[in-house]
Each structure stands twice: as C-alpha cells, then as structure tokens.
Amino acid sequence: MSTKFRLAAICAAGLFLSGCLSSGLPELGQVPRFHLTGEDGRPFHSSAELTGKVWVADFFFTTCNGPCPRMTALMRKVQDATTEFPDVQLVSFTVDPKTDTPEKLTEYARRFRYNPARWHFLTGPPAELEMLSNDTFHLGGLGPEHGTRFAVVDRKGRIRAYYETSDSAAIRQLVEDVRKLRKEVL
C-alpha cells in the first residue's frame, strides 16, 4: 500500500470518526451542581444522579391550568421514545416549591405514568430553583410565568439545545439530538 493511499485512508477514517464523535450541537451554558429534594422525599444530588448522563429538563408546577399538563404529557412522550436508553434521565423542576411538596409531586408524576428510575420531579429551596430556572436555564423565574421550553443537557452538564414545546416537530428533534449526544465521546 502506498504512503499516499495510507495517508488518505487515515484522513478519511478521521473525518468519519469525527462526525460520529460530535453531535454538532452548540454549548449553551453549564449547569452547576445542585441539591434538591425528589418526589420520593429523598435528597437529589445532581453530581450523583446526572453526571455522565444525557438529560432533559423542564420547569412546571402541579396546580398549573395552562401549559404545564401539556408539557408534562410531552415529557412522557420523551420518556417513551427513549426507553431503549435507560441512562437518559428526565428532570422536572417545580417553579412553585411552597405548594409542590414531595407528596404532591408524586401524585402528579403518577398521573403521567412516570418511570421513577428515569424521571425525577424536584422541589427545594426557592433560591436554588430560581437560580436554576432564571440564571442557568434562562427560562424565567419561579411562578406561573415560567418558560415552556425543554432543555437537553449532555454528559458533562452542558446545556446543548432548547426545544419549543408548542412546536409539534420539537419532540422528534429532541429525541434525535439525545441520540446524537449519547454517541458523543467525553
């Protein structure tokens, strides 16, 4: 095999592999470590539960009569569409921690047939939830005027994309992007 041919083959393999190793999604911010409380009443430490995993986040509240039930139903579709990836996690943060106790979160989660091994409903100190909603995910603060987008976070805790829940094609794209991110090399 000639040297030129070997070099060309190595370059072609490198280009092929680089396409497999990168999703092409931008880095939109870093999610800091956080400590909240899960729907089961247990402490939820992001470093223990989410590090090394691709995850989808949203913000909602259980007494919402607006977009929250629709968003939660869409998150259920994400859960169903990613069952073949048990390492993909879903995280729903409350924007009403005074009302959304672990018991209320469990009741709400059960209505949407959540898988507690993969889908977490979190509450906690208002200041921490406000920081996550407003400063980290840029989805507005606590209360009924919260954002209605989903965010996808990669294995390194970086926000990689947002999805409008009012867009019918967004969930398909989200699931495709989750597949891409699972293939990214750390």
Secondary structure, DSSP 4 states (H G I P E B T S, - for coil): --HHHHHHHHHHHHHHHHHHH---PPP-EEPPP-EEEETTSSEEEHHHHTTTS-EEEEEE-TT-SSSHHHHHHHHHHHHHHTTT-TT-EEEEEES-TTT--HHHHHHHHHHTT--TTTEEEEE--HHHHHIIIIIIS-S--SSTT---EEEEE-TTSEEEEEEETT-TTHHHHHHHHHHHHHH---
